[in-house]
């Protein structure tokens, strides 16, 4: 079994401490690209610098995870829990983060081009967080305004 398979097996089981120890000892970039980690429970995992391009992480618990400098291009993080995660300097190009819980996440210096963020985080909040390092905050009014706008667009004049 190679290192990638072993790391994926550990993450699939939620063995975060063992994963973190092996990834630290390997001293190489962890390549988990295109892996399926749907609903994985990997809170607190150290995935800093990892290649997670195209990885399937819908419903995964990544709360408190260290994703500093990780590449998550085209990753599916729908409904993922990223509460308090560190995504500073991560590459989130075209990442799908709809309905993810990103409260308290850090995204300073992250590439967020073409990324789809949850409706409850405003574009202004995302811009501020990438520039200044503030933690993301939910704003339920943003999602509500979006729902009203969509409802109004769906109505046709009589």
N, C-alpha and C positions, 0 to 999 in steps of 0.2 A: 504494500500500500504506500503510495507516495504521500508527501506532506500535504498537498492540496486535499486529497481524499480524507486523510486523517483529520484535518482541520474542519472540513465540511461535516464529517461524522460527529465531531465534538459540538459544533454549532447546532446541528440538527437535534442533538440530545439536550442542548442547553447547558453543556459543561463549559461554562465561560472561563472559570479559573484555569482549567487545563488548557483550553484554547489559548488564553493569554500567555501562559507559560511557554507553550510550544512555539507560538508565533514570535515571542521575544528571543528565544534561543535560536530560531532559524536564521535571524539576521538577514532576511531577504524580503523583498516585496511580496506580500501575500496576494496571490491571484485567485480570486473567487469569482471571476467574471462569468456571467451567464449561469451562475448557480441558482438553484431553486431553494430558497430559505423561507418559503411561505409560512407565516405564523410561527417562525422560530422565536424562542424565548432567550434572547441574548443580551439582556440588560447588562450594561457595564462592560461590554466586550471592547477590547482594544483593537480597533480596525484602522488605526492611524496609518495612512499611506497605502492602504490596501486597494487593489484593483477590484472594484465591484461593478464594473461596467456591465449593463444589461442584466444584473442580478435581480431575481424576483424575490421581493421582500414584503409583499402585501400582508398586512396584519401582523407583521413582526414586531416584537418588543425590543427596541433599541434604546430604551430610556437610559440616559446617563452614559451611553456609549461614546467612545473616543473615535471619531471619524475624521480627525484633523488630517488634511491633505489627501484624503481618500478620493478615488475617482469613482463617481456614481453616475457616469454618463448613461443615459437611457435606462436607468434602474427604475423598477416599479416599487414604489413605497406607499402605495395606496393603503389608507387606514393603518399605517405603521405608527407605533408609539415612539416618537423621537424627543419626548419630553426631557429637557436638560441635556440633550446630546450635544457634543462639540463637533460641528461641521465646518470649523474655521479652515479656510483655504481649500475646501473640498471642491471638486469639479462636479457640479450638479447640472451640467448641460443636458437639457431635455429630460431631466429626471421627473418622474410622475409622483408628486407628493400630495395629490388630492385627498382630502379627508384625513390626512395624517395629523397627529397631535404633536405640534412643534412648540408648545409653550415652554419658554425658557431655553430653547435651543440657541446655540451660537453659530452664526454663519459669516463672521467677519472675514473678508477677503475671498469669500467663496465665489465661484463662477456660477451664476444663477441664470444665465442666458437660456431662454426657451424652456425653463423649468416650470412646471405646473404646481403652484402652491395651494394650500387649503384656502377655502373661501373666507375663513375668519381671520386671515392675515392680509392686511392691505399692502398694495405695492409700495406705498410710502414707508411702511414699517419694514419691509424687506430691504428696500434701498438704504434706510438708516442703519439697519443691523449689519448689512454687508460692509458699509463704510466705517462705522464707529465701534462695532463690537457689542452693541446693546443686545440683550437677550430678546428673542421674539415673544410677543404678547398676542393673545387672542383678542379679537375685537368682534363680538357677536353682531354689532351693528353693521359691520362690513358685509357679513354673510346675509343679513336680513335685507339690506339695500340691494344686494345682488338678486335675491329671490324676488323682490318687488319689481325690479327692472325686468327680469325675465318674464314675470307674470304680465306686466304691461305690454311687453313686446308680443306676447302670445295673443293678446286681445286685438280684435279687429274692429274698426269703427263701424257702427250700424248705419 
